């Protein structure tokens, strides 16, 4: 009986940690938002510009806390930031003019492009953070 319970616990754990599918259309929409609003500073390949605009490729800042990332988009960033041992000081303007869905899509795109593998950002998450502003 112990083996059955242990086996069920392992399957349950795998089900909760398995990567959920991304919302349909989110990557395509996000890529368009990225091309219009992000590409000039963060480059087509997400590599950024040394000492000015940070890379978006394989960084914990991108694949980590979604709330922090949402707030950077909503509020901008006007402080030096260190990513992978490199400092960046070019201010990022707020992108609060984007809709909650556009922000969710572009963040889902960035979190799943440039070598990143992250969970999706939902419009509801963006709405929650926007209400806190």
FIKOLZA-1660 file (N, C-alpha, C; in steps of 0.1 Angstrom, whole numbers, plus 5000, padded with zeros to 4 digits):
% residues 133
   i   px   py   pz ch aa at
   1 5008 4988 5000  A  X  N
   1 5000 5000 5000  A  X CA
   1 5009 5013 5000  A  X  C
   2 5020 5012 5007  A  X  N
   2 5029 5024 5008  A  X CA
   2 5034 5027 4994  A  X  C
   3 5037 5017 4986  A  X  N
   3 5042 5020 4972  A  X CA
   3 5032 5026 4964  A  X  C
   4 5019 5023 4965  A  X  N
   4 5008 5029 4958  A  X CA
   4 5007 5043 4961  A  X  C
   5 5007 5046 4974  A  X  N
   5 5005 5060 4979  A  X CA
   5 5017 5068 4975  A  X  C
   6 5029 5063 4976  A  X  N
   6 5041 5070 4972  A  X CA
   6 5041 5073 4957  A  X  C
   7 5037 5063 4949  A  X  N
   7 5036 5065 4935  A  X CA
   7 5026 5075 4931  A  X  C
   8 5015 5075 4938  A  X  N
   8 5004 5086 4935  A  X CA
   8 5009 5099 4939  A  X  C
   9 5017 5100 4950  A  X  N
   9 5022 5113 4954  A  X CA
   9 5032 5119 4944  A  X  C
  10 5040 5110 4938  A  X  N
  10 5050 5114 4928  A  X CA
  10 5043 5119 4915  A  X  C
  11 5032 5112 4911  A  X  N
  11 5025 5116 4899  A  X CA
  11 5018 5129 4902  A  X  C
  12 5012 5131 4913  A  X  N
  12 5006 5143 4917  A  X CA
  12 5016 5155 4917  A  X  C
  13 5028 5153 4922  A  X  N
  13 5038 5163 4922  A  X CA
  13 5042 5166 4908  A  X  C
  14 5044 5157 4900  A  X  N
  14 5047 5159 4886  A  X CA
  14 5036 5167 4879  A  X  C
  15 5024 5164 4881  A  X  N
  15 5013 5171 4875  A  X CA
  15 5013 5186 4879  A  X  C
  16 5017 5189 4891  A  X  N
  16 5017 5203 4895  A  X CA
  16 5029 5211 4891  A  X  C
  17 5040 5203 4888  A  X  N
  17 5053 5210 4884  A  X CA
  17 5054 5210 4869  A  X  C
  18 5046 5202 4862  A  X  N
  18 5047 5201 4847  A  X CA
  18 5044 5215 4842  A  X  C
  19 5051 5219 4831  A  X  N
  19 5049 5232 4825  A  X CA
  19 5035 5232 4818  A  X  C
  20 5027 5242 4822  A  X  N
  20 5014 5244 4816  A  X CA
  20 5015 5249 4802  A  X  C
  21 5007 5245 4793  A  X  N
  21 5007 5251 4779  A  X CA
  21 5005 5266 4779  A  X  C
  22 5011 5273 4770  A  X  N
  22 5009 5287 4769  A  X CA
  22 4996 5290 4763  A  X  C
  23 4990 5302 4767  A  X  N
  23 4977 5305 4761  A  X CA
  23 4978 5307 4746  A  X  C
  24 4968 5302 4739  A  X  N
  24 4968 5302 4724  A  X CA
  24 4969 5316 4719  A  X  C
  25 4978 5318 4710  A  X  N
  25 4980 5331 4703  A  X CA
  25 4989 5341 4711  A  X  C
  26 4992 5338 4724  A  X  N
  26 4999 5347 4732  A  X CA
  26 5013 5350 4726  A  X  C
  27 5020 5340 4722  A  X  N
  27 5034 5343 4717  A  X CA
  27 5034 5351 4704  A  X  C
  28 5024 5348 4695  A  X  N
  28 5023 5356 4683  A  X CA
  28 5020 5371 4686  A  X  C
  29 5010 5373 4694  A  X  N
  29 5006 5386 4698  A  X CA
  29 5018 5393 4705  A  X  C
  30 5024 5386 4714  A  X  N
  30 5035 5392 4722  A  X CA
  30 5047 5396 4713  A  X  C
  31 5050 5388 4703  A  X  N
  31 5061 5391 4694  A  X CA
  31 5058 5404 4686  A  X  C
  32 5045 5407 4683  A  X  N
  32 5042 5419 4676  A  X CA
  32 5044 5431 4686  A  X  C
  33 5039 5429 4698  A  X  N
  33 5041 5440 4708  A  X CA
  33 5056 5443 4711  A  X  C
  34 5064 5432 4711  A  X  N
  34 5078 5433 4713  A  X CA
  34 5084 5441 4702  A  X  C
  35 5081 5438 4690  A  X  N
  35 5086 5444 4678  A  X CA
  35 5083 5459 4678  A  X  C
  36 5071 5463 4682  A  X  N
  36 5067 5477 4683  A  X CA
  36 5073 5485 4694  A  X  C
  37 5074 5478 4706  A  X  N
  37 5077 5486 4718  A  X CA
  37 5090 5483 4725  A  X  C
  38 5096 5472 4722  A  X  N
  38 5108 5467 4730  A  X CA
  38 5121 5465 4721  A  X  C
  39 5119 5461 4709  A  X  N
  39 5130 5457 4700  A  X CA
  39 5141 5468 4699  A  X  C
  40 5137 5481 4698  A  X  N
  40 5147 5491 4696  A  X CA
  40 5158 5491 4707  A  X  C
  41 5154 5488 4719  A  X  N
  41 5163 5489 4730  A  X CA
  41 5169 5475 4734  A  X  C
  42 5160 5465 4733  A  X  N
  42 5165 5451 4737  A  X CA
  42 5169 5442 4726  A  X  C
  43 5168 5447 4713  A  X  N
  43 5173 5441 4701  A  X CA
  43 5164 5429 4697  A  X  C
  44 5165 5425 4684  A  X  N
  44 5156 5415 4679  A  X CA
  44 5159 5401 4686  A  X  C
  45 5171 5399 4690  A  X  N
  45 5175 5386 4697  A  X CA
  45 5174 5387 4712  A  X  C
  46 5170 5398 4717  A  X  N
  46 5169 5400 4732  A  X CA
  46 5182 5402 4739  A  X  C
  47 5192 5405 4731  A  X  N
  47 5206 5406 4737  A  X CA
  47 5208 5420 4744  A  X  C
  48 5200 5430 4741  A  X  N
  48 5202 5443 4747  A  X CA
  48 5214 5450 4741  A  X  C
  49 5218 5461 4748  A  X  N
  49 5229 5469 4744  A  X CA
  49 5239 5470 4756  A  X  C
  50 5251 5466 4755  A  X  N
  50 5260 5466 4767  A  X CA
  50 5260 5479 4774  A  X  C
  51 5259 5478 4787  A  X  N
  51 5259 5489 4796  A  X CA
  51 5248 5499 4795  A  X  C
  52 5239 5496 4786  A  X  N
  52 5227 5505 4785  A  X CA
  52 5214 5498 4787  A  X  C
  53 5211 5488 4779  A  X  N
  53 5198 5481 4780  A  X CA
  53 5201 5466 4782  A  X  C
  54 5195 5461 4793  A  X  N
  54 5199 5447 4796  A  X CA
  54 5194 5436 4787  A  X  C
  55 5201 5425 4787  A  X  N
  55 5197 5414 4779  A  X CA
  55 5184 5408 4785  A  X  C
  56 5176 5402 4777  A  X  N
  56 5164 5395 4782  A  X CA
  56 5166 5380 4780  A  X  C
  57 5178 5376 4776  A  X  N
  57 5181 5362 4773  A  X CA
  57 5186 5355 4786  A  X  C
  58 5179 5344 4790  A  X  N
  58 5184 5335 4800  A  X CA
  58 5188 5343 4813  A  X  C
  59 5180 5352 4818  A  X  N
  59 5183 5359 4830  A  X CA
  59 5172 5356 4840  A  X  C
  60 5176 5355 4853  A  X  N
  60 5166 5352 4863  A  X CA
  60 5156 5364 4865  A  X  C
  61 5160 5376 4861  A  X  N
  61 5150 5387 4862  A  X CA
  61 5139 5385 4852  A  X  C
  62 5141 5379 4841  A  X  N
  62 5130 5376 4831  A  X CA
  62 5122 5364 4835  A  X  C
  63 5129 5353 4839  A  X  N
  63 5123 5340 4841  A  X CA
  63 5118 5339 4855  A  X  C
  64 5121 5348 4864  A  X  N
  64 5118 5347 4878  A  X CA
  64 5104 5353 4881  A  X  C
  65 5104 5362 4891  A  X  N
  65 5092 5367 4897  A  X CA
  65 5084 5375 4886  A  X  C
  66 5072 5370 4883  A  X  N
  66 5064 5377 4873  A  X CA
  66 5058 5390 4877  A  X  C
  67 5055 5392 4890  A  X  N
  67 5050 5404 4895  A  X CA
  67 5061 5415 4894  A  X  C
  68 5073 5412 4896  A  X  N
  68 5084 5422 4895  A  X CA
  68 5085 5427 4880  A  X  C
  69 5084 5417 4871  A  X  N
  69 5085 5420 4857  A  X CA
  69 5073 5428 4852  A  X  C
  70 5061 5425 4857  A  X  N
  70 5049 5433 4853  A  X CA
  70 5051 5447 4858  A  X  C
  71 5056 5449 4870  A  X  N
  71 5058 5462 4876  A  X CA
  71 5069 5470 4868  A  X  C
  72 5079 5464 4863  A  X  N
  72 5089 5471 4855  A  X CA
  72 5082 5476 4842  A  X  C
  73 5073 5468 4836  A  X  N
  73 5066 5473 4824  A  X CA
  73 5057 5484 4828  A  X  C
  74 5049 5483 4839  A  X  N
  74 5040 5493 4842  A  X CA
  74 5046 5506 4847  A  X  C
  75 5057 5505 4855  A  X  N
  75 5062 5517 4861  A  X CA
  75 5075 5522 4855  A  X  C
  76 5081 5513 4847  A  X  N
  76 5094 5517 4841  A  X CA
  76 5105 5514 4852  A  X  C
  77 5117 5517 4848  A  X  N
  77 5129 5514 4857  A  X CA
  77 5139 5525 4856  A  X  C
  78 5142 5532 4866  A  X  N
  78 5151 5544 4865  A  X CA
  78 5162 5542 4876  A  X  C
  79 5168 5530 4876  A  X  N
  79 5179 5528 4886  A  X CA
  79 5188 5518 4879  A  X  C
  80 5201 5518 4883  A  X  N
  80 5210 5509 4878  A  X CA
  80 5206 5495 4882  A  X  C
  81 5208 5486 4873  A  X  N
  81 5205 5472 4875  A  X CA
  81 5216 5463 4871  A  X  C
  82 5219 5453 4878  A  X  N
  82 5230 5443 4875  A  X CA
  82 5224 5430 4871  A  X  C
  83 5228 5426 4859  A  X  N
  83 5223 5413 4854  A  X CA
  83 5235 5405 4849  A  X  C
  84 5237 5393 4854  A  X  N
  84 5248 5384 4850  A  X CA
  84 5261 5392 4851  A  X  C
  85 5263 5400 4862  A  X  N
  85 5276 5406 4864  A  X CA
  85 5278 5419 4856  A  X  C
  86 5268 5423 4848  A  X  N
  86 5270 5435 4840  A  X CA
  86 5260 5446 4845  A  X  C
  87 5264 5458 4846  A  X  N
  87 5255 5469 4850  A  X CA
  87 5249 5476 4839  A  X  C
  88 5236 5480 4841  A  X  N
  88 5229 5487 4830  A  X CA
  88 5223 5499 4837  A  X  C
  89 5224 5511 4830  A  X  N
  89 5219 5523 4837  A  X CA
  89 5209 5531 4828  A  X  C
  90 5206 5527 4816  A  X  N
  90 5197 5535 4808  A  X CA
  90 5183 5533 4813  A  X  C
  91 5176 5544 4816  A  X  N
  91 5162 5543 4822  A  X CA
  91 5153 5536 4812  A  X  C
  92 5144 5528 4817  A  X  N
  92 5133 5522 4809  A  X CA
  92 5120 5529 4812  A  X  C
  93 5114 5535 4801  A  X  N
  93 5102 5542 4804  A  X CA
  93 5090 5533 4807  A  X  C
  94 5081 5538 4814  A  X  N
  94 5068 5530 4817  A  X CA
  94 5062 5526 4803  A  X  C
  95 5056 5515 4803  A  X  N
  95 5048 5510 4791  A  X CA
  95 5034 5508 4796  A  X  C
  96 5029 5516 4805  A  X  N
  96 5016 5515 4811  A  X CA
  96 5005 5518 4800  A  X  C
  97 5009 5524 4789  A  X  N
  97 4999 5527 4779  A  X CA
  97 4994 5514 4772  A  X  C
  98 5002 5503 4773  A  X  N
  98 4998 5490 4768  A  X CA
  98 4986 5485 4776  A  X  C
  99 4978 5477 4769  A  X  N
  99 4967 5471 4776  A  X CA
  99 4972 5460 4785  A  X  C
 100 4964 5455 4794  A  X  N
 100 4968 5444 4803  A  X CA
 100 4970 5432 4794  A  X  C
 101 4963 5429 4784  A  X  N
 101 4965 5418 4775  A  X CA
 101 4978 5419 4767  A  X  C
 102 4981 5431 4763  A  X  N
 102 4994 5433 4755  A  X CA
 102 5006 5431 4764  A  X  C
 103 5005 5435 4777  A  X  N
 103 5016 5433 4786  A  X CA
 103 5017 5419 4789  A  X  C
 104 5006 5412 4791  A  X  N
 104 5007 5397 4794  A  X CA
 104 5013 5390 4782  A  X  C
 105 5009 5394 4770  A  X  N
 105 5014 5387 4758  A  X CA
 105 5029 5390 4756  A  X  C
 106 5033 5402 4758  A  X  N
 106 5047 5405 4755  A  X CA
 106 5056 5398 4766  A  X  C
 107 5051 5398 4778  A  X  N
 107 5059 5392 4789  A  X CA
 107 5059 5376 4787  A  X  C
 108 5048 5371 4783  A  X  N
 108 5048 5356 4780  A  X CA
 108 5058 5353 4768  A  X  C
 109 5058 5362 4758  A  X  N
 109 5067 5360 4747  A  X CA
 109 5082 5361 4752  A  X  C
 110 5085 5371 4759  A  X  N
 110 5099 5373 4764  A  X CA
 110 5103 5362 4773  A  X  C
 111 5094 5357 4782  A  X  N
 111 5097 5346 4791  A  X CA
 111 5098 5333 4784  A  X  C
 112 5095 5332 4771  A  X  N
 112 5096 5320 4763  A  X CA
 112 5103 5322 4750  A  X  C
 113 5112 5332 4749  A  X  N
 113 5120 5334 4738  A  X CA
 113 5134 5337 4742  A  X  C
 114 5143 5338 4733  A  X  N
 114 5157 5341 4736  A  X CA
 114 5164 5330 4745  A  X  C
 115 5159 5318 4744  A  X  N
 115 5165 5307 4753  A  X CA
 115 5158 5306 4766  A  X  C
 116 5148 5314 4769  A  X  N
 116 5140 5314 4782  A  X CA
 116 5129 5304 4781  A  X  C
 117 5126 5298 4793  A  X  N
 117 5115 5289 4794  A  X CA
 117 5108 5293 4807  A  X  C
 118 5098 5301 4806  A  X  N
 118 5090 5306 4817  A  X CA
 118 5075 5303 4816  A  X  C
 119 5069 5305 4827  A  X  N
 119 5054 5304 4827  A  X CA
 119 5048 5316 4821  A  X  C
 120 5036 5315 4817  A  X  N
 120 5028 5326 4811  A  X CA
 120 5025 5336 4821  A  X  C
 121 5023 5348 4816  A  X  N
 121 5017 5360 4824  A  X CA
 121 5003 5362 4819  A  X  C
 122 4994 5363 4828  A  X  N
 122 4980 5365 4824  A  X CA
 122 4976 5380 4825  A  X  C
 123 4966 5383 4817  A  X  N
 123 4960 5397 4818  A  X CA
 123 4955 5400 4832  A  X  C
 124 4949 5390 4838  A  X  N
 124 4944 5392 4852  A  X CA
 124 4956 5395 4862  A  X  C
 125 4967 5389 4860  A  X  N
 125 4979 5393 4868  A  X CA
 125 4983 5407 4866  A  X  C
 126 4983 5412 4854  A  X  N
 126 4986 5426 4851  A  X CA
 126 4976 5435 4857  A  X  C
 127 4963 5432 4855  A  X  N
 127 4952 5440 4861  A  X CA
 127 4954 5441 4876  A  X  C
 128 4958 5431 4883  A  X  N
 128 4960 5431 4897  A  X CA
 128 4971 5440 4901  A  X  C
 129 4982 5440 4894  A  X  N
 129 4994 5448 4896  A  X CA
 129 4990 5463 4893  A  X  C
 130 4983 5465 4882  A  X  N
 130 4980 5479 4878  A  X CA
 130 4971 5485 4889  A  X  C
 131 4962 5478 4895  A  X  N
 131 4953 5483 4905  A  X CA
 131 4961 5488 4917  A  X  C
 132 4973 5482 4920  A  X  N
 132 4981 5486 4931  A  X CA
 132 4989 5499 4929  A  X  C
 133 4989 5504 4917  A  X  N
 133 4996 5516 4913  A  X CA
 133 4990 5529 4920  A  X  C
% end
